[in-house]
């Protein structure tokens, strides 16, 4: 049963109430209303106290109106790709996140202050300006964090089934690159250069590689064909591939030399030992493409017994089913580690694992904070990463950053 959203297609084939695109359409309308209310709140609480005069107040009000109208476009990535508006929309999204947070903090402080007596006009004015200065400073730092070349995170994972010949086998994981409106080919080339410098045995890309359509973004992805790894590059689809044209992206990735695993596995011969690498589609894939329904059991079908089993799965919430299917290690992304604090608190509630190394029964799960970003080109409290995973025989695991 196909799932088509009315605002993405002129022809409605079947309209499913449980379809993510239908829910997305309804959520989009609610978000627009909520954003408008939040912008009105910020303007109401800050503009009068800034004491910038009629012209200044009008300019600030106009900016907030523009921000309220433009921020929802951050989800219209296909429309934004190649347009100059992409960066203003992305920056506005991050700025408002900090502006709203500091405005709320200011109101709490002023509320406590009011218990002892009304704060003076000078306090109201200085605190309002402090909100603006703090917003700009923190947004600038978050922008640097988001746009810098991701550092390498070193992870050792001990597997019970690992033979001596695979001890030290290295996997470089890239995840959530989100090539699209603000992440382009130049940034990707620098990531690939750092990846190749690590001399990996295998490169794993765990979904959300792109944001947009094949004809828009293929020139930006050319450097993917230059990844150097002994056993090649494997990837799986993420939820964002299904927001555009997942089947077309699978074909495009394969043309670039990537091995796309769609609920299947590949058997690798490493000297005299074997390693199974499987991949499943995103958890929501079946709503968009019936034959892409995520299935770790199918991915493990026919896999030899007694050899290490690695699974690439975009969402860490795939872990319970993957553990039951007998995998030893699941590599995931999707969460971005929350990307910008304090939104990471909400991301933690929505995901079984937020970031780093965890366990699901006897299976290890490593969740990358992501190599790119989505929406605002900013990160705070959740730095991006290129992950180098070493498989080990010895018990225990460690994480370090270089």
Helices and strands as residue ranges (DSSP letters): H 20-50, H 53-70, G 71-75, H 77-80, H 85-116, H 121-147, E 151-158, G 164-166, E 170-174, H 185-197, E 202-206, H 214-217, G 218-226, E 233-236, H 239-242, H 246-255, E 259-260, E 264-270, E 273-279, H 285-288, G 290-292, H 296-300, E 308-315, G 316-318, H 319-324, E 329-333, G 336-338, H 343-350, E 356-360, E 363-367, E 385-392, E 398-401
